[in-house]
Amino acid sequence: MSPTQILIAYFSRPGLNYVQGNIVSLPVGNTEVAAKKIQVLTNGKLFHIATHAYPEDYTRCTEVAKQELRDNARPHVTETVTDMDAFSSVLLGYPNWWGTMPMAVHTFLEQYDFTGKRIAPFCTHEGSGMGRSVSDIAKLCPGADVLPGCAIPGHAVAEADDALRNWLNDIHIL
């Protein structure tokens, strides 16, 4: 597959995050680390799904995220992919928040027609895996081919090169 046909769209949050039972400050969010590793492997185009700033305090951030989920909110996404038609595969990254992807990722998915495209989800988490995010993606993008996802423990993302390579091989991206 041509690298120009691969979009790596991701949502990530740096700052105070939960890592193996502790709250630690991450200069770069775990999902961004994974997305950049995937970019090196695929030479795809990176796109950061940017939205409003979440609270720096981890507990407050989780409360805001939980309320957005309860409200079925669609936070505004500040940038758009101007050439979405150029991509046949979208590698979609996000942290697992409350059993699914952050609501800004829902907003992103609803902005485009993914009919005929392959969506390969990857998420970072601290024990909850993919949650229901893959089925949520399938509901939001009924015309897409939603491929098996890759769940990476956030605390292990720095060493996830082999796991990501194996996943990309398994879904025939590499």
mmCIF file of the C-alpha atoms, coordinates in Angstrom:
data_MODEL
# 
_entry.id   MODEL 
# 
loop_
_atom_site.group_PDB 
_atom_site.id 
_atom_site.type_symbol 
_atom_site.label_atom_id 
_atom_site.label_alt_id 
_atom_site.label_comp_id 
_atom_site.label_asym_id 
_atom_site.label_entity_id 
_atom_site.label_seq_id 
_atom_site.pdbx_PDB_ins_code 
_atom_site.Cartn_x 
_atom_site.Cartn_y 
_atom_site.Cartn_z 
_atom_site.occupancy 
_atom_site.B_iso_or_equiv 
_atom_site.pdbx_formal_charge 
_atom_site.auth_seq_id 
_atom_site.auth_comp_id 
_atom_site.auth_asym_id 
_atom_site.auth_atom_id 
_atom_site.pdbx_PDB_model_num 
ATOM 1   C CA . MET A 1 1   ? 0.000   0.000  0.000  1.00 0.00 ? 1   MET A CA 1 
ATOM 2   C CA . SER A 1 2   ? 1.258   3.448  -0.860 1.00 0.00 ? 2   SER A CA 1 
ATOM 3   C CA . PRO A 1 3   ? 2.107   5.481  2.257  1.00 0.00 ? 3   PRO A CA 1 
ATOM 4   C CA . THR A 1 4   ? 0.298   8.455  0.746  1.00 0.00 ? 4   THR A CA 1 
ATOM 5   C CA . GLN A 1 5   ? -2.913  6.466  1.060  1.00 0.00 ? 5   GLN A CA 1 
ATOM 6   C CA . ILE A 1 6   ? -2.548  6.139  4.845  1.00 0.00 ? 6   ILE A CA 1 
ATOM 7   C CA . LEU A 1 7   ? -3.818  8.738  7.286  1.00 0.00 ? 7   LEU A CA 1 
ATOM 8   C CA . ILE A 1 8   ? -2.857  8.396  10.946 1.00 0.00 ? 8   ILE A CA 1 
ATOM 9   C CA . ALA A 1 9   ? -5.488  10.433 12.794 1.00 0.00 ? 9   ALA A CA 1 
ATOM 10  C CA . TYR A 1 10  ? -5.130  10.535 16.552 1.00 0.00 ? 10  TYR A CA 1 
ATOM 11  C CA . PHE A 1 11  ? -6.381  12.225 19.702 1.00 0.00 ? 11  PHE A CA 1 
ATOM 12  C CA . SER A 1 12  ? -3.924  12.431 22.580 1.00 0.00 ? 12  SER A CA 1 
ATOM 13  C CA . ARG A 1 13  ? -3.627  14.339 25.836 1.00 0.00 ? 13  ARG A CA 1 
ATOM 14  C CA . PRO A 1 14  ? -0.288  15.229 27.432 1.00 0.00 ? 14  PRO A CA 1 
ATOM 15  C CA . GLY A 1 15  ? 0.014   16.364 31.017 1.00 0.00 ? 15  GLY A CA 1 
ATOM 16  C CA . LEU A 1 16  ? -1.249  14.595 34.108 1.00 0.00 ? 16  LEU A CA 1 
ATOM 17  C CA . ASN A 1 17  ? -2.282  11.039 33.252 1.00 0.00 ? 17  ASN A CA 1 
ATOM 18  C CA . TYR A 1 18  ? -2.920  7.764  35.071 1.00 0.00 ? 18  TYR A CA 1 
ATOM 19  C CA . VAL A 1 19  ? 0.001   5.359  34.630 1.00 0.00 ? 19  VAL A CA 1 
ATOM 20  C CA . GLN A 1 20  ? 0.164   2.083  36.546 1.00 0.00 ? 20  GLN A CA 1 
ATOM 21  C CA . GLY A 1 21  ? -1.723  3.375  39.568 1.00 0.00 ? 21  GLY A CA 1 
ATOM 22  C CA . ASN A 1 22  ? -0.016  6.755  39.731 1.00 0.00 ? 22  ASN A CA 1 
ATOM 23  C CA . ILE A 1 23  ? -0.733  10.199 38.328 1.00 0.00 ? 23  ILE A CA 1 
ATOM 24  C CA . VAL A 1 24  ? 2.286   11.322 36.319 1.00 0.00 ? 24  VAL A CA 1 
ATOM 25  C CA . SER A 1 25  ? 2.997   14.225 34.004 1.00 0.00 ? 25  SER A CA 1 
ATOM 26  C CA . LEU A 1 26  ? 3.579   13.147 30.405 1.00 0.00 ? 26  LEU A CA 1 
ATOM 27  C CA . PRO A 1 27  ? 5.237   15.683 28.100 1.00 0.00 ? 27  PRO A CA 1 
ATOM 28  C CA . VAL A 1 28  ? 3.679   13.826 25.148 1.00 0.00 ? 28  VAL A CA 1 
ATOM 29  C CA . GLY A 1 29  ? 0.465   11.833 25.424 1.00 0.00 ? 29  GLY A CA 1 
ATOM 30  C CA . ASN A 1 30  ? 0.729   8.049  25.074 1.00 0.00 ? 30  ASN A CA 1 
ATOM 31  C CA . THR A 1 31  ? -1.464  7.913  21.975 1.00 0.00 ? 31  THR A CA 1 
ATOM 32  C CA . GLU A 1 32  ? 0.699   10.523 20.239 1.00 0.00 ? 32  GLU A CA 1 
ATOM 33  C CA . VAL A 1 33  ? 3.762   8.397  21.013 1.00 0.00 ? 33  VAL A CA 1 
ATOM 34  C CA . ALA A 1 34  ? 2.042   5.386  19.390 1.00 0.00 ? 34  ALA A CA 1 
ATOM 35  C CA . ALA A 1 35  ? 0.883   7.464  16.398 1.00 0.00 ? 35  ALA A CA 1 
ATOM 36  C CA . LYS A 1 36  ? 4.410   8.689  15.734 1.00 0.00 ? 36  LYS A CA 1 
ATOM 37  C CA . LYS A 1 37  ? 5.753   5.130  15.935 1.00 0.00 ? 37  LYS A CA 1 
ATOM 38  C CA . ILE A 1 38  ? 3.121   4.078  13.382 1.00 0.00 ? 38  ILE A CA 1 
ATOM 39  C CA . GLN A 1 39  ? 4.093   7.008  11.174 1.00 0.00 ? 39  GLN A CA 1 
ATOM 40  C CA . VAL A 1 40  ? 7.713   5.809  11.169 1.00 0.00 ? 40  VAL A CA 1 
ATOM 41  C CA . LEU A 1 41  ? 6.576   2.291  10.230 1.00 0.00 ? 41  LEU A CA 1 
ATOM 42  C CA . THR A 1 42  ? 4.113   3.327  7.497  1.00 0.00 ? 42  THR A CA 1 
ATOM 43  C CA . ASN A 1 43  ? 5.278   6.762  6.341  1.00 0.00 ? 43  ASN A CA 1 
ATOM 44  C CA . GLY A 1 44  ? 1.592   7.741  6.508  1.00 0.00 ? 44  GLY A CA 1 
ATOM 45  C CA . LYS A 1 45  ? 0.364   11.287 7.074  1.00 0.00 ? 45  LYS A CA 1 
ATOM 46  C CA . LEU A 1 46  ? -0.122  12.329 10.713 1.00 0.00 ? 46  LEU A CA 1 
ATOM 47  C CA . PHE A 1 47  ? -3.217  14.305 11.713 1.00 0.00 ? 47  PHE A CA 1 
ATOM 48  C CA . HIS A 1 48  ? -3.818  15.399 15.293 1.00 0.00 ? 48  HIS A CA 1 
ATOM 49  C CA . ILE A 1 49  ? -7.518  15.543 16.258 1.00 0.00 ? 49  ILE A CA 1 
ATOM 50  C CA . ALA A 1 50  ? -7.381  18.803 18.205 1.00 0.00 ? 50  ALA A CA 1 
ATOM 51  C CA . THR A 1 51  ? -10.198 20.120 20.378 1.00 0.00 ? 51  THR A CA 1 
ATOM 52  C CA . HIS A 1 52  ? -10.720 22.258 23.476 1.00 0.00 ? 52  HIS A CA 1 
ATOM 53  C CA . ALA A 1 53  ? -8.163  21.994 26.238 1.00 0.00 ? 53  ALA A CA 1 
ATOM 54  C CA . TYR A 1 54  ? -9.124  19.517 28.919 1.00 0.00 ? 54  TYR A CA 1 
ATOM 55  C CA . PRO A 1 55  ? -8.355  20.363 32.543 1.00 0.00 ? 55  PRO A CA 1 
ATOM 56  C CA . GLU A 1 56  ? -4.749  19.774 33.550 1.00 0.00 ? 56  GLU A CA 1 
ATOM 57  C CA . ASP A 1 57  ? -5.871  18.010 36.741 1.00 0.00 ? 57  ASP A CA 1 
ATOM 58  C CA . TYR A 1 58  ? -6.333  14.327 35.916 1.00 0.00 ? 58  TYR A CA 1 
ATOM 59  C CA . THR A 1 59  ? -9.411  13.774 38.103 1.00 0.00 ? 59  THR A CA 1 
ATOM 60  C CA . ARG A 1 60  ? -11.116 16.884 36.743 1.00 0.00 ? 60  ARG A CA 1 
ATOM 61  C CA . CYS A 1 61  ? -10.276 15.805 33.186 1.00 0.00 ? 61  CYS A CA 1 
ATOM 62  C CA . THR A 1 62  ? -11.910 12.418 33.746 1.00 0.00 ? 62  THR A CA 1 
ATOM 63  C CA . GLU A 1 63  ? -15.011 14.148 35.130 1.00 0.00 ? 63  GLU A CA 1 
ATOM 64  C CA . VAL A 1 64  ? -15.267 16.347 32.024 1.00 0.00 ? 64  VAL A CA 1 
ATOM 65  C CA . ALA A 1 65  ? -14.747 13.325 29.754 1.00 0.00 ? 65  ALA A CA 1 
ATOM 66  C CA . LYS A 1 66  ? -17.409 11.335 31.623 1.00 0.00 ? 66  LYS A CA 1 
ATOM 67  C CA . GLN A 1 67  ? -19.890 14.220 31.358 1.00 0.00 ? 67  GLN A CA 1 
ATOM 68  C CA . GLU A 1 68  ? -19.222 14.539 27.610 1.00 0.00 ? 68  GLU A CA 1 
ATOM 69  C CA . LEU A 1 69  ? -19.938 10.821 27.240 1.00 0.00 ? 69  LEU A CA 1 
ATOM 70  C CA . ARG A 1 70  ? -23.155 11.081 29.295 1.00 0.00 ? 70  ARG A CA 1 
ATOM 71  C CA . ASP A 1 71  ? -24.279 14.066 27.203 1.00 0.00 ? 71  ASP A CA 1 
ATOM 72  C CA . ASN A 1 72  ? -23.297 12.356 23.936 1.00 0.00 ? 72  ASN A CA 1 
ATOM 73  C CA . ALA A 1 73  ? -21.415 15.612 23.322 1.00 0.00 ? 73  ALA A CA 1 
ATOM 74  C CA . ARG A 1 74  ? -19.582 16.445 20.129 1.00 0.00 ? 74  ARG A CA 1 
ATOM 75  C CA . PRO A 1 75  ? -16.703 18.725 21.104 1.00 0.00 ? 75  PRO A CA 1 
ATOM 76  C CA . HIS A 1 76  ? -15.585 21.020 18.321 1.00 0.00 ? 76  HIS A CA 1 
ATOM 77  C CA . VAL A 1 77  ? -12.562 19.728 16.384 1.00 0.00 ? 77  VAL A CA 1 
ATOM 78  C CA . THR A 1 78  ? -10.368 22.667 15.402 1.00 0.00 ? 78  THR A CA 1 
ATOM 79  C CA . GLU A 1 79  ? -8.744  21.295 12.207 1.00 0.00 ? 79  GLU A CA 1 
ATOM 80  C CA . THR A 1 80  ? -10.014 19.293 9.243  1.00 0.00 ? 80  THR A CA 1 
ATOM 81  C CA . VAL A 1 81  ? -8.431  16.872 6.816  1.00 0.00 ? 81  VAL A CA 1 
ATOM 82  C CA . THR A 1 82  ? -8.717  18.747 3.536  1.00 0.00 ? 82  THR A CA 1 
ATOM 83  C CA . ASP A 1 83  ? -7.789  15.786 1.336  1.00 0.00 ? 83  ASP A CA 1 
ATOM 84  C CA . MET A 1 84  ? -9.666  12.915 3.014  1.00 0.00 ? 84  MET A CA 1 
ATOM 85  C CA . ASP A 1 85  ? -10.556 11.411 -0.389 1.00 0.00 ? 85  ASP A CA 1 
ATOM 86  C CA . ALA A 1 86  ? -6.841  10.732 -0.966 1.00 0.00 ? 86  ALA A CA 1 
ATOM 87  C CA . PHE A 1 87  ? -6.715  8.156  1.840  1.00 0.00 ? 87  PHE A CA 1 
ATOM 88  C CA . SER A 1 88  ? -7.886  4.567  1.530  1.00 0.00 ? 88  SER A CA 1 
ATOM 89  C CA . SER A 1 89  ? -6.843  3.624  5.075  1.00 0.00 ? 89  SER A CA 1 
ATOM 90  C CA . VAL A 1 90  ? -7.249  5.585  8.293  1.00 0.00 ? 90  VAL A CA 1 
ATOM 91  C CA . LEU A 1 91  ? -5.313  4.437  11.340 1.00 0.00 ? 91  LEU A CA 1 
ATOM 92  C CA . LEU A 1 92  ? -7.338  5.949  14.166 1.00 0.00 ? 92  LEU A CA 1 
ATOM 93  C CA . GLY A 1 93  ? -5.724  6.457  17.567 1.00 0.00 ? 93  GLY A CA 1 
ATOM 94  C CA . TYR A 1 94  ? -7.135  7.511  20.916 1.00 0.00 ? 94  TYR A CA 1 
ATOM 95  C CA . PRO A 1 95  ? -6.944  6.791  24.639 1.00 0.00 ? 95  PRO A CA 1 
ATOM 96  C CA . ASN A 1 96  ? -9.669  4.609  26.120 1.00 0.00 ? 96  ASN A CA 1 
ATOM 97  C CA . TRP A 1 97  ? -11.834 7.001  28.132 1.00 0.00 ? 97  TRP A CA 1 
ATOM 98  C CA . TRP A 1 98  ? -14.738 5.423  30.007 1.00 0.00 ? 98  TRP A CA 1 
ATOM 99  C CA . GLY A 1 99  ? -14.799 2.316  27.824 1.00 0.00 ? 99  GLY A CA 1 
ATOM 100 C CA . THR A 1 100 ? -14.615 4.010  24.431 1.00 0.00 ? 100 THR A CA 1 
ATOM 101 C CA . MET A 1 101 ? -12.867 6.778  22.550 1.00 0.00 ? 101 MET A CA 1 
ATOM 102 C CA . PRO A 1 102 ? -13.048 10.438 23.592 1.00 0.00 ? 102 PRO A CA 1 
ATOM 103 C CA . MET A 1 103 ? -16.081 12.262 22.223 1.00 0.00 ? 103 MET A CA 1 
ATOM 104 C CA . ALA A 1 104 ? -13.881 14.482 20.032 1.00 0.00 ? 104 ALA A CA 1 
ATOM 105 C CA . VAL A 1 105 ? -13.058 11.324 18.050 1.00 0.00 ? 105 VAL A CA 1 
ATOM 106 C CA . HIS A 1 106 ? -16.797 10.837 17.508 1.00 0.00 ? 106 HIS A CA 1 
ATOM 107 C CA . THR A 1 107 ? -16.904 14.404 16.149 1.00 0.00 ? 107 THR A CA 1 
ATOM 108 C CA . PHE A 1 108 ? -13.988 13.654 13.822 1.00 0.00 ? 108 PHE A CA 1 
ATOM 109 C CA . LEU A 1 109 ? -15.605 10.489 12.479 1.00 0.00 ? 109 LEU A CA 1 
ATOM 110 C CA . GLU A 1 110 ? -18.911 12.228 11.832 1.00 0.00 ? 110 GLU A CA 1 
ATOM 111 C CA . GLN A 1 111 ? -17.219 14.931 9.728  1.00 0.00 ? 111 GLN A CA 1 
ATOM 112 C CA . TYR A 1 112 ? -16.333 12.586 6.854  1.00 0.00 ? 112 TYR A CA 1 
ATOM 113 C CA . ASP A 1 113 ? -17.742 9.839  4.682  1.00 0.00 ? 113 ASP A CA 1 
ATOM 114 C CA . PHE A 1 114 ? -15.671 6.733  5.327  1.00 0.00 ? 114 PHE A CA 1 
ATOM 115 C CA . THR A 1 115 ? -17.566 4.564  2.837  1.00 0.00 ? 115 THR A CA 1 
ATOM 116 C CA . GLY A 1 116 ? -15.114 2.187  1.187  1.00 0.00 ? 116 GLY A CA 1 
ATOM 117 C CA . LYS A 1 117 ? -12.235 3.160  3.476  1.00 0.00 ? 117 LYS A CA 1 
ATOM 118 C CA . ARG A 1 118 ? -10.460 0.893  5.934  1.00 0.00 ? 118 ARG A CA 1 
ATOM 119 C CA . ILE A 1 119 ? -10.359 2.131  9.531  1.00 0.00 ? 119 ILE A CA 1 
ATOM 120 C CA . ALA A 1 120 ? -7.800  0.493  11.784 1.00 0.00 ? 120 ALA A CA 1 
ATOM 121 C CA . PRO A 1 121 ? -8.220  1.632  15.407 1.00 0.00 ? 121 PRO A CA 1 
ATOM 122 C CA . PHE A 1 122 ? -5.448  1.719  17.983 1.00 0.00 ? 122 PHE A CA 1 
ATOM 123 C CA . CYS A 1 123 ? -5.808  2.844  21.560 1.00 0.00 ? 123 CYS A CA 1 
ATOM 124 C CA . THR A 1 124 ? -3.771  3.354  24.664 1.00 0.00 ? 124 THR A CA 1 
ATOM 125 C CA . HIS A 1 125 ? -5.112  2.320  28.032 1.00 0.00 ? 125 HIS A CA 1 
ATOM 126 C CA . GLU A 1 126 ? -4.139  1.276  31.549 1.00 0.00 ? 126 GLU A CA 1 
ATOM 127 C CA . GLY A 1 127 ? -6.073  -1.979 31.712 1.00 0.00 ? 127 GLY A CA 1 
ATOM 128 C CA . SER A 1 128 ? -9.314  -1.505 29.782 1.00 0.00 ? 128 SER A CA 1 
ATOM 129 C CA . GLY A 1 129 ? -8.156  -2.485 26.292 1.00 0.00 ? 129 GLY A CA 1 
ATOM 130 C CA . MET A 1 130 ? -10.269 -1.389 23.324 1.00 0.00 ? 130 MET A CA 1 
ATOM 131 C CA . GLY A 1 131 ? -13.472 -1.298 25.379 1.00 0.00 ? 131 GLY A CA 1 
ATOM 132 C CA . ARG A 1 132 ? -16.444 -0.881 23.048 1.00 0.00 ? 132 ARG A CA 1 
ATOM 133 C CA . SER A 1 133 ? -14.646 1.605  20.794 1.00 0.00 ? 133 SER A CA 1 
ATOM 134 C CA . VAL A 1 134 ? -14.444 -0.717 17.765 1.00 0.00 ? 134 VAL A CA 1 
ATOM 135 C CA . SER A 1 135 ? -18.209 -1.279 17.735 1.00 0.00 ? 135 SER A CA 1 
ATOM 136 C CA . ASP A 1 136 ? -18.750 2.463  18.278 1.00 0.00 ? 136 ASP A CA 1 
ATOM 137 C CA . ILE A 1 137 ? -16.589 3.186  15.215 1.00 0.00 ? 137 ILE A CA 1 
ATOM 138 C CA . ALA A 1 138 ? -18.553 0.655  13.161 1.00 0.00 ? 138 ALA A CA 1 
ATOM 139 C CA . LYS A 1 139 ? -21.829 2.362  14.163 1.00 0.00 ? 139 LYS A CA 1 
ATOM 140 C CA . LEU A 1 140 ? -20.488 5.823  13.291 1.00 0.00 ? 140 LEU A CA 1 
ATOM 141 C CA . CYS A 1 141 ? -18.972 4.682  9.972  1.00 0.00 ? 141 CYS A CA 1 
ATOM 142 C CA . PRO A 1 142 ? -21.348 2.052  8.527  1.00 0.00 ? 142 PRO A CA 1 
ATOM 143 C CA . GLY A 1 143 ? -19.772 2.075  5.062  1.00 0.00 ? 143 GLY A CA 1 
ATOM 144 C CA . ALA A 1 144 ? -16.232 1.541  6.308  1.00 0.00 ? 144 ALA A CA 1 
ATOM 145 C CA . ASP A 1 145 ? -14.307 -1.680 6.730  1.00 0.00 ? 145 ASP A CA 1 
ATOM 146 C CA . VAL A 1 146 ? -13.395 -1.513 10.436 1.00 0.00 ? 146 VAL A CA 1 
ATOM 147 C CA . LEU A 1 147 ? -10.335 -3.675 10.985 1.00 0.00 ? 147 LEU A CA 1 
ATOM 148 C CA . PRO A 1 148 ? -9.231  -5.361 14.217 1.00 0.00 ? 148 PRO A CA 1 
ATOM 149 C CA . GLY A 1 149 ? -7.748  -2.891 16.648 1.00 0.00 ? 149 GLY A CA 1 
ATOM 150 C CA . CYS A 1 150 ? -4.553  -2.717 18.638 1.00 0.00 ? 150 CYS A CA 1 
ATOM 151 C CA . ALA A 1 151 ? -4.686  -1.909 22.369 1.00 0.00 ? 151 ALA A CA 1 
ATOM 152 C CA . ILE A 1 152 ? -1.422  -0.722 23.890 1.00 0.00 ? 152 ILE A CA 1 
ATOM 153 C CA . PRO A 1 153 ? -0.921  -0.256 27.622 1.00 0.00 ? 153 PRO A CA 1 
ATOM 154 C CA . GLY A 1 154 ? 0.082   3.371  28.036 1.00 0.00 ? 154 GLY A CA 1 
ATOM 155 C CA . HIS A 1 155 ? 2.889   2.514  30.411 1.00 0.00 ? 155 HIS A CA 1 
ATOM 156 C CA . ALA A 1 156 ? 4.399   0.245  27.716 1.00 0.00 ? 156 ALA A CA 1 
ATOM 157 C CA . VAL A 1 157 ? 3.957   2.497  24.676 1.00 0.00 ? 157 VAL A CA 1 
ATOM 158 C CA . ALA A 1 158 ? 7.674   3.381  24.515 1.00 0.00 ? 158 ALA A CA 1 
ATOM 159 C CA . GLU A 1 159 ? 8.440   -0.310 23.890 1.00 0.00 ? 159 GLU A CA 1 
ATOM 160 C CA . ALA A 1 160 ? 5.472   -1.007 21.597 1.00 0.00 ? 160 ALA A CA 1 
ATOM 161 C CA . ASP A 1 161 ? 7.335   -1.022 18.251 1.00 0.00 ? 161 ASP A CA 1 
ATOM 162 C CA . ASP A 1 162 ? 7.107   -4.788 17.747 1.00 0.00 ? 162 ASP A CA 1 
ATOM 163 C CA . ALA A 1 163 ? 3.458   -4.970 18.822 1.00 0.00 ? 163 ALA A CA 1 
ATOM 164 C CA . LEU A 1 164 ? 2.557   -2.156 16.419 1.00 0.00 ? 164 LEU A CA 1 
ATOM 165 C CA . ARG A 1 165 ? 4.548   -3.711 13.568 1.00 0.00 ? 165 ARG A CA 1 
ATOM 166 C CA . ASN A 1 166 ? 2.887   -7.091 14.146 1.00 0.00 ? 166 ASN A CA 1 
ATOM 167 C CA . TRP A 1 167 ? -0.571  -5.486 14.203 1.00 0.00 ? 167 TRP A CA 1 
ATOM 168 C CA . LEU A 1 168 ? 0.112   -3.551 11.003 1.00 0.00 ? 168 LEU A CA 1 
ATOM 169 C CA . ASN A 1 169 ? 1.301   -6.757 9.341  1.00 0.00 ? 169 ASN A CA 1 
ATOM 170 C CA . ASP A 1 170 ? -1.751  -8.682 10.588 1.00 0.00 ? 170 ASP A CA 1 
ATOM 171 C CA . ILE A 1 171 ? -4.153  -6.131 9.090  1.00 0.00 ? 171 ILE A CA 1 
ATOM 172 C CA . HIS A 1 172 ? -2.119  -5.917 5.854  1.00 0.00 ? 172 HIS A CA 1 
ATOM 173 C CA . ILE A 1 173 ? -1.052  -2.287 6.184  1.00 0.00 ? 173 ILE A CA 1 
ATOM 174 C CA . LEU A 1 174 ? 2.650   -3.259 6.006  1.00 0.00 ? 174 LEU A CA 1 
# 
